[in-house]
Amino acid sequence: MRYKYQVIAQFMLENADAQDALLALHSVDVVNDDWNDTEWQLTLDALLPLNNEMPHLFVTGNHDNENFIDHINTDNDLEGMESGVAYSTRYNGVQFIVLNTEQSSESDEDLAPAILEDQMAWFEE
């Protein structure tokens, strides 16, 4: 049985429409269990052929939080985040801004997902 990301990467590499893509945006969970290094390794190995063809932009999913930055090579532009990342990057003249809504609200943990005040202040700068 092939790992799900092997199927996705192979589809994108073989699909004529997908081959025209200049950037891959990964906007869902990268892994199901962020503490499972084997799952991270399987995922990143499966995506490697696609990574070699185009840049990737990863967004923190709710299952990726704690170990995301240990496995995905991206800067975290916001100091002191408990989990996940917030960052911006420019590609082909387009500014991408990634915020993390997977942290609990500062005022009421039951209101998550929320963009915390420090993220909003960073974003507004």
C-alpha positions as CSV (number, residue, x, y, z in Angstrom):
1,M,0.0,0.0,0.0
2,R,1.3,3.4,-0.9
3,Y,1.4,6.3,1.5
4,K,-1.3,9.0,0.8
5,Y,1.3,11.6,0.0
6,Q,3.0,9.3,-2.5
7,V,-0.3,9.2,-4.4
8,I,-0.7,13.0,-4.3
9,A,2.9,13.7,-5.4
10,Q,2.7,11.2,-8.2
11,F,-0.6,12.7,-9.4
12,M,0.8,16.2,-9.5
13,L,3.9,15.0,-11.3
14,E,1.9,13.1,-13.9
15,N,-1.1,15.4,-14.4
16,A,-0.7,17.8,-17.3
17,D,-2.6,20.6,-15.6
18,A,-0.8,20.2,-12.3
19,Q,2.6,20.2,-14.1
20,D,2.0,23.9,-14.9
21,A,1.9,24.8,-11.2
22,L,4.7,27.0,-10.0
23,L,4.0,26.7,-6.3
24,A,2.3,24.0,-4.1
25,L,0.3,25.3,-1.2
26,H,-0.2,22.7,1.5
27,S,-3.0,24.0,3.6
28,V,-4.1,20.9,5.6
29,D,-2.6,18.7,8.2
30,V,0.9,17.5,7.1
31,V,0.7,14.6,9.6
32,N,-2.0,13.1,11.8
33,D,0.3,12.7,14.9
34,D,2.8,15.4,15.2
35,W,4.8,13.4,17.8
36,N,5.3,10.5,15.4
37,D,8.7,11.0,13.7
38,T,8.1,8.0,11.4
39,E,4.9,9.7,10.1
40,W,6.8,12.9,9.4
41,Q,9.6,11.0,7.6
42,L,7.1,9.1,5.5
43,T,5.3,12.3,4.5
44,L,8.4,14.3,3.7
45,D,10.0,11.4,1.8
46,A,6.8,11.0,-0.2
47,L,6.7,14.7,-1.1
48,L,10.4,14.9,-2.0
49,P,9.9,14.3,-5.8
50,L,7.3,17.1,-5.8
51,N,9.5,19.4,-3.7
52,N,12.3,18.9,-6.3
53,E,10.0,20.3,-9.0
54,M,8.4,23.3,-7.3
55,P,8.5,25.3,-4.1
56,H,6.1,24.4,-1.3
57,L,4.3,26.7,1.1
58,F,3.1,24.9,4.3
59,V,0.4,26.1,6.7
60,T,0.2,24.6,10.2
61,G,-2.7,22.2,10.5
62,N,-4.3,21.3,13.9
63,H,-2.4,18.0,14.0
64,D,1.0,19.6,13.2
65,N,1.4,22.1,15.9
66,E,4.0,21.1,18.4
67,N,6.6,19.6,16.0
68,F,5.9,21.5,12.8
69,I,8.9,23.8,12.9
70,D,11.2,20.8,13.7
71,H,10.2,19.1,10.4
72,I,9.3,21.9,8.0
73,N,12.1,24.2,7.0
74,T,10.5,27.7,7.5
75,D,11.1,30.6,9.7
76,N,8.7,31.6,12.4
77,D,8.4,35.4,12.2
78,L,6.6,35.6,15.5
79,E,8.5,34.9,18.7
80,G,6.9,33.1,21.6
81,M,4.3,31.1,19.8
82,E,3.4,28.0,21.7
83,S,2.9,25.9,18.6
84,G,2.8,26.1,14.8
85,V,4.2,29.1,12.9
86,A,3.2,32.5,11.5
87,Y,5.4,33.8,8.7
88,S,5.4,35.7,5.4
89,T,7.3,35.0,2.2
90,R,7.4,36.5,-1.2
91,Y,7.2,34.3,-4.4
92,N,7.1,35.7,-7.9
93,G,6.1,39.1,-6.7
94,V,3.3,37.8,-4.5
95,Q,3.4,38.3,-0.7
96,F,2.1,35.2,1.2
97,I,1.1,35.6,4.8
98,V,0.6,32.5,7.0
99,L,-1.2,32.9,10.3
100,N,-1.9,30.1,12.8
101,T,-5.4,29.8,14.1
102,E,-4.7,26.6,16.0
103,Q,-3.7,28.2,19.3
104,S,-6.3,28.8,22.0
105,S,-7.7,32.2,22.5
106,E,-5.9,34.3,25.1
107,S,-9.2,35.3,26.7
108,D,-11.1,32.1,26.5
109,E,-9.6,28.7,25.5
110,D,-13.0,27.5,24.4
111,L,-13.1,30.0,21.6
112,A,-10.2,28.5,19.6
113,P,-9.5,28.7,16.7
114,A,-8.4,32.3,17.0
115,I,-5.8,34.6,15.8
116,L,-4.1,35.8,19.0
117,E,-3.3,39.5,19.6
118,D,0.4,39.1,19.0
119,Q,-0.2,37.5,15.6
120,M,-2.6,40.3,14.7
121,A,-0.2,43.0,15.7
122,W,2.6,41.3,13.7
123,F,0.2,41.0,10.7
124,E,-0.8,44.7,10.9
125,E,2.9,45.8,10.8
